[in-house]
């Protein structure tokens, strides 16, 4: 059984390759070729946390795996990540355990990479201004990945803590081209932005229709069972795309309050979800149809993404003979 630690996974996982690999994975998911049941979770109420299990089989990548991921939002993300995970891969022919690898790095990378894929599919090609809402691991992942698919010239960072926003802006400025600045609030970040990447633990929406510029593409990956990132007006007006209708509309801990709440309140129906990313890739559903159209990719995270990333990491590890082999029996 191959064992790979976090630093090894980070070194082996190429972001450009991951963005590309997620396209067929999402197509497989929408076509029913991948087996990805809704996640389940054991709750830890006194810490507002949970431990979720996310199994998946992605035949096109030859990966049978499950991810165990904990979400403890009260952790200090700088010292102890709010999301921590392990992935176990099994031989799809025999069911034997084949690899154990850090899933924290994969979760961060695949989430940002799939948002970048959504931007490749839905954002205007001339998008140059990126608003990053949030200051954690996913804010970093999103900024780096989205800059790979659109000609971003300016990045604005906003969060609850101005000091953390300033630190992140300085960090991104050192590794990305273009101007990077911390701004005072979410509205300032969104004013004139072509792409907005939200990755917060917000209870009240950090993206509001009155703050948005026509033609913006929004990616939203934040999760809080007590709230949401996107206001009703944005959801009702936007062209809404998701990874999986089944996942995003499922009850806790799988679904998204950003869509479930306006459905509950009668503002939209489930049919308001325009497309899955896989349908856009396959061409069975259209994407953006006008330059001033607001598009929204709402992500809840699905195991097909983890499986695609796992396939890349394991292939690279075997090619370069990286990792430790252990025997369980």
Secondary structure as UniProt FT lines:
FT   STRAND          2..4
FT   HELIX           6..12
FT   HELIX           15..31
FT   STRAND          40..44
FT   HELIX           45..47
FT   STRAND          49..58
FT   HELIX           59..61
FT   STRAND          63..72
FT   TURN            73..74
FT   TURN            77..79
FT   STRAND          83..90
FT   TURN            92..94
FT   STRAND          97..102
FT   HELIX           104..122
FT   TURN            125..126
FT   STRAND          129..133
FT   HELIX           137..146
FT   TURN            147..149
FT   STRAND          154..158
FT   HELIX           162..175
FT   STRAND          179..182
FT   HELIX           186..190
FT   TURN            191..192
FT   STRAND          195..198
FT   HELIX           209..211
FT   TURN            214..215
FT   STRAND          217..220
FT   TURN            225..226
FT   HELIX           232..237
FT   STRAND          239..242
FT   HELIX           245..248
FT   TURN            252..254
FT   HELIX           257..264
FT   TURN            265..266
FT   HELIX           270..272
FT   STRAND          273..276
FT   HELIX           277..282
FT   TURN            291..292
FT   STRAND          295..298
FT   HELIX           303..320
FT   STRAND          324..325
//
